[in-house]
Amino acid sequence: MVKAVKGTILKCDPAVKQVILSMNNSEREPFIIEDLDETHLFVDTAHVERIKRRVEQLLEENTYKIEQLDPKQ
Amino acid sequence: VIDQIRLWEMERNRLQDTDAFLYTEFKSERDFNSILDHAYKLGIIIWANKAKRMFAVTEDGHPQIREFIKKRMKKNGPQAGGSSSKS
């Protein structure tokens, strides 16, 4: 039985994926439909803007970690 | 300001979103491979994994795949598997 589900693919690095996974686990209604692989998630489209805002927020809060990850530093 | 631009750039690069249809639960590897090949030819594949027997296509590509699967089922007889679609 082939199944087709509508949603949104999120492509990100593994660190950001972990952030989104923990966000999903801490919510009453999970938004992840399928954990595809290390760098891809399939999620409910209605939650995408909120996920993006949250990830952006966390990246801003953790500026020092980003500095450490930057190969130019 | 440079830091802010760099942060913004990194965020843009770190998270990309694409609306899609995820196809799962293929009955056989043969069905999966033939439908996946067709989707690759149409240039609508966003993500695929043969071991998991799953692939994702663009929203625009979805009707073409749905039709292809329907035709394939008709050709192979009603026992060849079903198709359901949520949207």
N, CA and C atoms of all chains as a GROMACS GRO file, in nm:
protein
  480
    1MET      N    1   0.085  -0.120   0.000
    1MET     CA    2   0.000   0.000   0.000
    1MET      C    3   0.089   0.125   0.000
    2VAL      N    4   0.092   0.198  -0.110
    2VAL     CA    5   0.175   0.318  -0.115
    2VAL      C    6   0.102   0.434  -0.045
    3LYS      N    7   0.176   0.506   0.034
    3LYS     CA    8   0.118   0.619   0.106
    3LYS      C    9   0.190   0.747   0.067
    4ALA      N   10   0.116   0.854   0.045
    4ALA     CA   11   0.176   0.984   0.017
    4ALA      C   12   0.126   1.085   0.120
    5VAL      N   13   0.218   1.151   0.187
    5VAL     CA   14   0.182   1.249   0.289
    5VAL      C   15   0.240   1.385   0.254
    6LYS      N   16   0.158   1.488   0.269
    6LYS     CA   17   0.204   1.624   0.242
    6LYS      C   18   0.272   1.682   0.367
    7GLY      N   19   0.382   1.752   0.344
    7GLY     CA   20   0.454   1.814   0.456
    7GLY      C   21   0.568   1.899   0.405
    8THR      N   22   0.666   1.921   0.491
    8THR     CA   23   0.782   2.002   0.452
    8THR      C   24   0.911   1.929   0.490
    9ILE      N   25   1.005   1.928   0.395
    9ILE     CA   26   1.138   1.871   0.422
    9ILE      C   27   1.225   1.981   0.482
   10LEU      N   28   1.285   1.953   0.595
   10LEU     CA   29   1.383   2.045   0.653
   10LEU      C   30   1.520   1.985   0.632
   11LYS      N   31   1.609   2.063   0.568
   11LYS     CA   32   1.746   2.019   0.548
   11LYS      C   33   1.835   2.105   0.636
   12CYS      N   34   1.914   2.040   0.720
   12CYS     CA   35   1.998   2.118   0.812
   12CYS      C   36   2.120   2.036   0.852
   13ASP      N   37   2.212   2.100   0.924
   13ASP     CA   38   2.327   2.022   0.972
   13ASP      C   39   2.284   1.942   1.095
   14PRO      N   40   2.362   1.839   1.134
   14PRO     CA   41   2.320   1.751   1.244
   14PRO      C   42   2.297   1.826   1.376
   15ALA      N   43   2.372   1.934   1.401
   15ALA     CA   44   2.355   2.009   1.526
   15ALA      C   45   2.217   2.075   1.530
   16VAL      N   46   2.179   2.137   1.421
   16VAL     CA   47   2.047   2.201   1.414
   16VAL      C   48   1.938   2.095   1.421
   17LYS      N   49   1.963   1.979   1.360
   17LYS     CA   50   1.864   1.871   1.366
   17LYS      C   51   1.838   1.830   1.511
   18GLN      N   52   1.944   1.823   1.591
   18GLN     CA   53   1.928   1.787   1.733
   18GLN      C   54   1.843   1.890   1.807
   19VAL      N   55   1.863   2.017   1.774
   19VAL     CA   56   1.783   2.124   1.834
   19VAL      C   57   1.635   2.103   1.802
   20ILE      N   58   1.606   2.071   1.677
   20ILE     CA   59   1.467   2.052   1.634
   20ILE      C   60   1.408   1.927   1.698
   21LEU      N   61   1.487   1.820   1.710
   21LEU     CA   62   1.439   1.698   1.775
   21LEU      C   63   1.401   1.723   1.920
   22SER      N   64   1.484   1.797   1.992
   22SER     CA   65   1.454   1.821   2.133
   22SER      C   66   1.333   1.913   2.146
   23MET      N   67   1.319   2.006   2.051
   23MET     CA   68   1.202   2.093   2.048
   23MET      C   69   1.076   2.008   2.028
   24ASN      N   70   1.083   1.913   1.938
   24ASN     CA   71   0.970   1.823   1.908
   24ASN      C   72   0.932   1.740   2.032
   25ASN      N   73   1.035   1.691   2.102
   25ASN     CA   74   1.010   1.605   2.218
   25ASN      C   75   0.952   1.680   2.338
   26SER      N   76   0.976   1.810   2.342
   26SER     CA   77   0.929   1.887   2.458
   26SER      C   78   0.789   1.944   2.435
   27GLU      N   79   0.728   1.911   2.322
   27GLU     CA   80   0.595   1.966   2.293
   27GLU      C   81   0.485   1.862   2.306
   28ARG      N   82   0.366   1.913   2.339
   28ARG     CA   83   0.254   1.822   2.357
   28ARG      C   84   0.215   1.755   2.225
   29GLU      N   85   0.217   1.837   2.118
   29GLU     CA   86   0.184   1.781   1.987
   29GLU      C   87   0.310   1.775   1.901
   30PRO      N   88   0.366   1.657   1.881
   30PRO     CA   89   0.488   1.648   1.800
   30PRO      C   90   0.460   1.690   1.654
   31PHE      N   91   0.556   1.757   1.594
   31PHE     CA   92   0.538   1.806   1.456
   31PHE      C   93   0.623   1.728   1.356
   32ILE      N   94   0.713   1.642   1.406
   32ILE     CA   95   0.794   1.564   1.313
   32ILE      C   96   0.713   1.444   1.264
   33ILE      N   97   0.699   1.433   1.134
   33ILE     CA   98   0.624   1.321   1.075
   33ILE      C   99   0.718   1.203   1.054
   34GLU      N  100   0.840   1.234   1.007
   34GLU     CA  101   0.937   1.127   0.981
   34GLU      C  102   1.079   1.182   0.996
   35ASP      N  103   1.160   1.107   1.071
   35ASP     CA  104   1.302   1.139   1.083
   35ASP      C  105   1.371   1.068   0.968
   36LEU      N  106   1.413   1.144   0.866
   36LEU     CA  107   1.459   1.082   0.742
   36LEU      C  108   1.604   1.033   0.749
   37ASP      N  109   1.695   1.123   0.785
   37ASP     CA  110   1.835   1.083   0.804
   37ASP      C  111   1.906   1.190   0.885
   38GLU      N  112   2.038   1.184   0.890
   38GLU     CA  113   2.117   1.276   0.973
   38GLU      C  114   2.088   1.424   0.948
   39THR      N  115   2.056   1.456   0.824
   39THR     CA  116   2.042   1.598   0.789
   39THR      C  117   1.904   1.635   0.734
   40HIS      N  118   1.809   1.541   0.738
   40HIS     CA  119   1.675   1.570   0.684
   40HIS      C  120   1.564   1.526   0.780
   41LEU      N  121   1.464   1.614   0.794
   41LEU     CA  122   1.344   1.581   0.870
   41LEU      C  123   1.222   1.611   0.784
   42PHE      N  124   1.116   1.534   0.804
   42PHE     CA  125   0.991   1.563   0.734
   42PHE      C  126   0.891   1.606   0.841
   43VAL      N  127   0.841   1.729   0.830
   43VAL     CA  128   0.758   1.786   0.937
   43VAL      C  129   0.626   1.842   0.885
   44ASP      N  130   0.536   1.867   0.980
   44ASP     CA  131   0.408   1.932   0.952
   44ASP      C  132   0.435   2.077   0.909
   45THR      N  133   0.388   2.112   0.788
   45THR     CA  134   0.416   2.243   0.730
   45THR      C  135   0.370   2.359   0.820
   46ALA      N  136   0.263   2.339   0.895
   46ALA     CA  137   0.208   2.445   0.980
   46ALA      C  138   0.307   2.492   1.086
   47HIS      N  139   0.408   2.410   1.118
   47HIS     CA  140   0.502   2.444   1.225
   47HIS      C  141   0.634   2.500   1.175
   48VAL      N  142   0.653   2.506   1.043
   48VAL     CA  143   0.785   2.540   0.987
   48VAL      C  144   0.834   2.680   1.029
   49GLU      N  145   0.748   2.780   1.018
   49GLU     CA  146   0.792   2.916   1.052
   49GLU      C  147   0.834   2.926   1.198
   50ARG      N  148   0.760   2.859   1.284
   50ARG     CA  149   0.790   2.859   1.427
   50ARG      C  150   0.924   2.789   1.454
   51ILE      N  151   0.948   2.678   1.386
   51ILE     CA  152   1.074   2.605   1.402
   51ILE      C  153   1.191   2.694   1.360
   52LYS      N  154   1.174   2.760   1.246
   52LYS     CA  155   1.281   2.846   1.195
   52LYS      C  156   1.313   2.960   1.291
   53ARG      N  157   1.208   3.020   1.346
   53ARG     CA  158   1.227   3.129   1.443
   53ARG      C  159   1.301   3.080   1.566
   54ARG      N  160   1.260   2.963   1.615
   54ARG     CA  161   1.321   2.906   1.736
   54ARG      C  162   1.470   2.874   1.713
   55VAL      N  163   1.500   2.816   1.599
   55VAL     CA  164   1.639   2.781   1.567
   55VAL      C  165   1.723   2.908   1.559
   56GLU      N  166   1.669   3.010   1.495
   56GLU     CA  167   1.738   3.138   1.481
   56GLU      C  168   1.767   3.197   1.619
   57GLN      N  169   1.666   3.192   1.705
   57GLN     CA  170   1.677   3.242   1.842
   57GLN      C  171   1.790   3.171   1.917
   58LEU      N  172   1.789   3.038   1.908
   58LEU     CA  173   1.890   2.958   1.979
   58LEU      C  174   2.030   2.986   1.926
   59LEU      N  175   2.040   3.006   1.796
   59LEU     CA  176   2.172   3.034   1.738
   59LEU      C  177   2.222   3.169   1.785
   60GLU      N  178   2.133   3.263   1.801
   60GLU     CA  179   2.173   3.395   1.850
   60GLU      C  180   2.216   3.388   1.996
   61GLU      N  181   2.143   3.309   2.076
   61GLU     CA  182   2.176   3.294   2.218
   61GLU      C  183   2.312   3.227   2.236
   62ASN      N  184   2.347   3.140   2.143
   62ASN     CA  185   2.471   3.062   2.157
   62ASN      C  186   2.579   3.110   2.061
   63THR      N  187   2.596   3.239   2.053
   63THR     CA  188   2.693   3.297   1.959
   63THR      C  189   2.833   3.238   1.981
   64TYR      N  190   2.870   3.219   2.106
   64TYR     CA  191   3.006   3.170   2.133
   64TYR      C  192   3.030   3.032   2.071
   65LYS      N  193   2.926   2.949   2.070
   65LYS     CA  194   2.940   2.815   2.009
   65LYS      C  195   2.960   2.826   1.859
   66ILE      N  196   2.891   2.922   1.798
   66ILE     CA  197   2.903   2.942   1.654
   66ILE      C  198   3.045   2.989   1.622
   67GLU      N  199   3.098   3.080   1.707
   67GLU     CA  200   3.236   3.126   1.686
   67GLU      C  201   3.333   3.008   1.686
   68GLN      N  202   3.308   2.914   1.776
   68GLN     CA  203   3.396   2.798   1.786
   68GLN      C  204   3.387   2.709   1.662
   69LEU      N  205   3.269   2.706   1.604
   69LEU     CA  206   3.248   2.619   1.488
   69LEU      C  207   3.302   2.681   1.360
   70ASP      N  208   3.319   2.812   1.362
   70ASP     CA  209   3.360   2.883   1.241
   70ASP      C  210   3.505   2.850   1.206
   71PRO      N  211   3.531   2.789   1.090
   71PRO     CA  212   3.668   2.749   1.054
   71PRO      C  213   3.760   2.869   1.030
   72LYS      N  214   3.701   2.987   1.008
   72LYS     CA  215   3.783   3.105   0.982
   72LYS      C  216   3.848   3.159   1.110
   73GLN      N  217   3.792   3.117   1.224
   73GLN     CA  218   3.843   3.171   1.352
   73GLN      C  219   3.977   3.105   1.389
   74VAL      N  220   2.798   4.451   1.332
   74VAL     CA  221   2.710   4.434   1.216
   74VAL      C  222   2.758   4.316   1.132
   75ILE      N  223   2.888   4.304   1.115
   75ILE     CA  224   2.944   4.194   1.037
   75ILE      C  225   2.905   4.060   1.100
   76ASP      N  226   2.914   4.056   1.234
   76ASP     CA  227   2.874   3.934   1.306
   76ASP      C  228   2.729   3.899   1.279
   77GLN      N  229   2.645   4.003   1.278
   77GLN     CA  230   2.502   3.978   1.256
   77GLN      C  231   2.477   3.923   1.116
   78ILE      N  232   2.546   3.979   1.020
   78ILE     CA  233   2.530   3.931   0.882
   78ILE      C  234   2.577   3.786   0.872
   79ARG      N  235   2.689   3.760   0.940
   79ARG     CA  236   2.743   3.624   0.936
   79ARG      C  237   2.645   3.525   1.002
   80LEU      N  238   2.588   3.566   1.113
   80LEU     CA  239   2.490   3.482   1.183
   80LEU      C  240   2.371   3.453   1.093
   81TRP      N  241   2.324   3.560   1.030
   81TRP     CA  242   2.208   3.548   0.942
   81TRP      C  243   2.239   3.451   0.827
   82GLU      N  244   2.358   3.466   0.772
   82GLU     CA  245   2.402   3.378   0.662
   82GLU      C  246   2.406   3.233   0.707
   83MET      N  247   2.462   3.213   0.828
   83MET     CA  248   2.476   3.076   0.879
   83MET      C  249   2.339   3.014   0.901
   84GLU      N  250   2.249   3.097   0.956
   84GLU     CA  251   2.115   3.047   0.982
   84GLU      C  252   2.048   3.007   0.850
   85ARG      N  253   2.067   3.091   0.749
   85ARG     CA  254   2.009   3.063   0.617
   85ARG      C  255   2.064   2.931   0.564
   86ASN      N  256   2.192   2.911   0.582
   86ASN     CA  257   2.255   2.790   0.530
   86ASN      C  258   2.222   2.667   0.613
   87ARG      N  259   2.193   2.692   0.739
   87ARG     CA  260   2.178   2.578   0.830
   87ARG      C  261   2.040   2.516   0.825
   88LEU      N  262   1.940   2.587   0.776
   88LEU     CA  263   1.805   2.533   0.775
   88LEU      C  264   1.731   2.572   0.647
   89GLN      N  265   1.709   2.473   0.564
   89GLN     CA  266   1.637   2.495   0.438
   89GLN      C  267   1.506   2.420   0.441
   90ASP      N  268   1.397   2.483   0.397
   90ASP     CA  269   1.270   2.412   0.397
   90ASP      C  270   1.209   2.404   0.257
   91THR      N  271   1.157   2.288   0.223
   91THR     CA  272   1.094   2.265   0.092
   91THR      C  273   0.964   2.189   0.112
   92ASP      N  274   0.854   2.244   0.064
   92ASP     CA  275   0.726   2.172   0.073
   92ASP      C  276   0.732   2.049  -0.018
   93ALA      N  277   0.678   1.938   0.031
   93ALA     CA  278   0.698   1.812  -0.040
   93ALA      C  279   0.587   1.711  -0.010
   94PHE      N  280   0.588   1.603  -0.086
   94PHE     CA  281   0.506   1.486  -0.055
   94PHE      C  282   0.601   1.370  -0.029
   95LEU      N  283   0.582   1.304   0.085
   95LEU     CA  284   0.667   1.189   0.120
   95LEU      C  285   0.592   1.060   0.086
   96TYR      N  286   0.657   0.977   0.005
   96TYR     CA  287   0.599   0.848  -0.034
   96TYR      C  288   0.662   0.737   0.049
   97THR      N  289   0.577   0.656   0.110
   97THR     CA  290   0.626   0.546   0.194
   97THR      C  291   0.542   0.420   0.171
   98GLU      N  292   0.579   0.314   0.238
   98GLU     CA  293   0.505   0.187   0.242
   98GLU      C  294   0.489   0.122   0.104
   99PHE      N  295   0.599   0.119   0.029
   99PHE     CA  296   0.599   0.046  -0.098
   99PHE      C  297   0.601  -0.103  -0.069
  100LYS      N  298   0.516  -0.175  -0.143
  100LYS     CA  299   0.500  -0.318  -0.118
  100LYS      C  300   0.625  -0.397  -0.159
  101SER      N  301   0.684  -0.357  -0.271
  101SER     CA  302   0.801  -0.433  -0.318
  101SER      C  303   0.912  -0.339  -0.362
  102GLU      N  304   1.033  -0.394  -0.363
  102GLU     CA  305   1.149  -0.316  -0.405
  102GLU      C  306   1.137  -0.281  -0.554
  103ARG      N  307   1.078  -0.373  -0.629
  103ARG     CA  308   1.062  -0.353  -0.772
  103ARG      C  309   0.972  -0.232  -0.800
  104ASP      N  310   0.858  -0.226  -0.732
  104ASP     CA  311   0.766  -0.112  -0.743
  104ASP      C  312   0.838   0.017  -0.707
  105PHE      N  313   0.907   0.011  -0.592
  105PHE     CA  314   0.975   0.130  -0.542
  105PHE      C  315   1.076   0.182  -0.644
  106ASN      N  316   1.163   0.092  -0.694
  106ASN     CA  317   1.268   0.134  -0.786
  106ASN      C  318   1.212   0.192  -0.916
  107SER      N  319   1.107   0.129  -0.966
  107SER     CA  320   1.052   0.175  -1.094
  107SER      C  321   0.987   0.313  -1.078
  108ILE      N  322   0.918   0.335  -0.967
  108ILE     CA  323   0.853   0.465  -0.944
  108ILE      C  324   0.957   0.573  -0.913
  109LEU      N  325   1.060   0.533  -0.838
  109LEU     CA  326   1.168   0.628  -0.806
  109LEU      C  327   1.244   0.670  -0.933
  110ASP      N  328   1.273   0.572  -1.021
  110ASP     CA  329   1.340   0.603  -1.148
  110ASP      C  330   1.260   0.704  -1.228
  111HIS      N  331   1.129   0.680  -1.234
  111HIS     CA  332   1.040   0.769  -1.308
  111HIS      C  333   1.047   0.910  -1.248
  112ALA      N  334   1.044   0.920  -1.116
  112ALA     CA  335   1.047   1.050  -1.049
  112ALA      C  336   1.180   1.122  -1.075
  113TYR      N  337   1.291   1.045  -1.079
  113TYR     CA  338   1.421   1.104  -1.109
  113TYR      C  339   1.422   1.161  -1.251
  114LYS      N  340   1.361   1.086  -1.344
  114LYS     CA  341   1.355   1.133  -1.483
  114LYS      C  342   1.278   1.264  -1.494
  115LEU      N  343   1.175   1.278  -1.411
  115LEU     CA  344   1.094   1.400  -1.412
  115LEU      C  345   1.165   1.516  -1.340
  116GLY      N  346   1.272   1.482  -1.268
  116GLY     CA  347   1.349   1.584  -1.197
  116GLY      C  348   1.277   1.644  -1.078
  117ILE      N  349   1.196   1.563  -1.009
  117ILE     CA  350   1.114   1.615  -0.900
  117ILE      C  351   1.154   1.559  -0.763
  118ILE      N  352   1.261   1.480  -0.760
  118ILE     CA  353   1.304   1.418  -0.633
  118ILE      C  354   1.376   1.520  -0.545
  119ILE      N  355   1.334   1.528  -0.419
  119ILE     CA  356   1.402   1.614  -0.323
  119ILE      C  357   1.492   1.529  -0.233
  120TRP      N  358   1.442   1.411  -0.198
  120TRP     CA  359   1.515   1.323  -0.106
  120TRP      C  360   1.470   1.179  -0.134
  121ALA      N  361   1.563   1.084  -0.122
  121ALA     CA  362   1.526   0.944  -0.140
  121ALA      C  363   1.617   0.854  -0.059
  122ASN      N  364   1.564   0.741  -0.015
  122ASN     CA  365   1.644   0.642   0.057
  122ASN      C  366   1.594   0.503   0.020
  123LYS      N  367   1.680   0.429  -0.052
  123LYS     CA  368   1.639   0.297  -0.101
  123LYS      C  369   1.622   0.197   0.011
  124ALA      N  370   1.709   0.205   0.113
  124ALA     CA  371   1.700   0.109   0.225
  124ALA      C  372   1.568   0.126   0.300
  125LYS      N  373   1.524   0.250   0.316
  125LYS     CA  374   1.399   0.276   0.387
  125LYS      C  375   1.276   0.266   0.295
  126ARG      N  376   1.301   0.254   0.164
  126ARG     CA  377   1.194   0.255   0.064
  126ARG      C  378   1.103   0.377   0.080
  127MET      N  379   1.168   0.493   0.081
  127MET     CA  380   1.094   0.619   0.093
  127MET      C  381   1.154   0.720  -0.003
  128PHE      N  382   1.070   0.809  -0.056
  128PHE     CA  383   1.124   0.925  -0.127
  128PHE      C  384   1.028   1.042  -0.114
  129ALA      N  385   1.084   1.163  -0.136
  129ALA     CA  386   1.003   1.284  -0.131
  129ALA      C  387   1.013   1.356  -0.263
  130VAL      N  388   0.899   1.405  -0.313
  130VAL     CA  389   0.895   1.480  -0.439
  130VAL      C  390   0.840   1.620  -0.412
  131THR      N  391   0.862   1.710  -0.507
  131THR     CA  392   0.809   1.846  -0.496
  131THR      C  393   0.657   1.842  -0.503
  132GLU      N  394   0.594   1.950  -0.454
  132GLU     CA  395   0.448   1.959  -0.460
  132GLU      C  396   0.400   1.952  -0.605
  133ASP      N  397   0.473   2.019  -0.697
  133ASP     CA  398   0.435   2.019  -0.838
  133ASP      C  399   0.445   1.880  -0.900
  134GLY      N  400   0.539   1.802  -0.850
  134GLY     CA  401   0.562   1.669  -0.907
  134GLY      C  402   0.463   1.564  -0.857
  135HIS      N  403   0.401   1.592  -0.745
  135HIS     CA  404   0.313   1.493  -0.681
  135HIS      C  405   0.202   1.438  -0.772
  136PRO      N  406   0.126   1.525  -0.844
  136PRO     CA  407   0.019   1.469  -0.930
  136PRO      C  408   0.071   1.374  -1.037
  137GLN      N  409   0.192   1.404  -1.089
  137GLN     CA  410   0.249   1.318  -1.193
  137GLN      C  411   0.281   1.179  -1.138
  138ILE      N  412   0.333   1.175  -1.017
  138ILE     CA  413   0.366   1.046  -0.955
  138ILE      C  414   0.240   0.969  -0.919
  139ARG      N  415   0.139   1.044  -0.869
  139ARG     CA  416   0.013   0.980  -0.833
  139ARG      C  417  -0.049   0.911  -0.955
  140GLU      N  418  -0.047   0.981  -1.071
  140GLU     CA  419  -0.100   0.924  -1.194
  140GLU      C  420  -0.019   0.803  -1.239
  141PHE      N  421   0.113   0.815  -1.229
  141PHE     CA  422   0.202   0.707  -1.271
  141PHE      C  423   0.174   0.580  -1.189
  142ILE      N  424   0.154   0.597  -1.059
  142ILE     CA  425   0.127   0.482  -0.971
  142ILE      C  426  -0.009   0.421  -1.005
  143LYS      N  427  -0.110   0.506  -1.030
  143LYS     CA  428  -0.244   0.456  -1.067
  143LYS      C  429  -0.238   0.372  -1.194
  144LYS      N  430  -0.169   0.424  -1.296
  144LYS     CA  431  -0.157   0.352  -1.424
  144LYS      C  432  -0.086   0.220  -1.405
  145ARG      N  433   0.019   0.223  -1.325
  145ARG     CA  434   0.099   0.104  -1.298
  145ARG      C  435   0.013  -0.002  -1.228
  146MET      N  436  -0.072   0.042  -1.136
  146MET     CA  437  -0.159  -0.051  -1.065
  146MET      C  438  -0.261  -0.114  -1.158
  147LYS      N  439  -0.317  -0.031  -1.248
  147LYS     CA  440  -0.415  -0.083  -1.344
  147LYS      C  441  -0.353  -0.189  -1.433
  148LYS      N  442  -0.231  -0.158  -1.480
  148LYS     CA  443  -0.159  -0.248  -1.569
  148LYS      C  444  -0.129  -0.381  -1.500
  149ASN      N  445  -0.092  -0.373  -1.373
  149ASN     CA  446  -0.053  -0.493  -1.298
  149ASN      C  447  -0.170  -0.563  -1.231
  150GLY      N  448  -0.290  -0.511  -1.249
  150GLY     CA  449  -0.408  -0.574  -1.188
  150GLY      C  450  -0.438  -0.516  -1.053
  151PRO      N  451  -0.561  -0.538  -1.007
  151PRO     CA  452  -0.604  -0.476  -0.882
  151PRO      C  453  -0.532  -0.532  -0.759
  152GLN      N  454  -0.466  -0.647  -0.772
  152GLN     CA  455  -0.398  -0.705  -0.656
  152GLN      C  456  -0.259  -0.645  -0.634
  153ALA      N  457  -0.218  -0.558  -0.726
  153ALA     CA  458  -0.080  -0.509  -0.721
  153ALA      C  459  -0.053  -0.406  -0.612
  154GLY      N  460  -0.152  -0.376  -0.533
  154GLY     CA  461  -0.130  -0.280  -0.425
  154GLY      C  462  -0.217  -0.159  -0.441
  155GLY      N  463  -0.233  -0.084  -0.336
  155GLY     CA  464  -0.323   0.031  -0.342
  155GLY      C  465  -0.246   0.159  -0.326
  156SER      N  466  -0.316   0.267  -0.332
  156SER     CA  467  -0.253   0.396  -0.312
  156SER      C  468  -0.350   0.486  -0.237
  157SER      N  469  -0.300   0.553  -0.136
  157SER     CA  470  -0.386   0.649  -0.069
  157SER      C  471  -0.308   0.778  -0.058
  158SER      N  472  -0.379   0.887  -0.055
  158SER     CA  473  -0.311   1.015  -0.053
  158SER      C  474  -0.383   1.111   0.040
  159LYS      N  475  -0.306   1.168   0.132
  159LYS     CA  476  -0.362   1.270   0.221
  159LYS      C  477  -0.311   1.405   0.175
  160SER      N  478  -0.397   1.504   0.175
  160SER     CA  479  -0.344   1.636   0.141
  160SER      C  480  -0.410   1.746   0.222
   0.00000   0.00000   0.00000
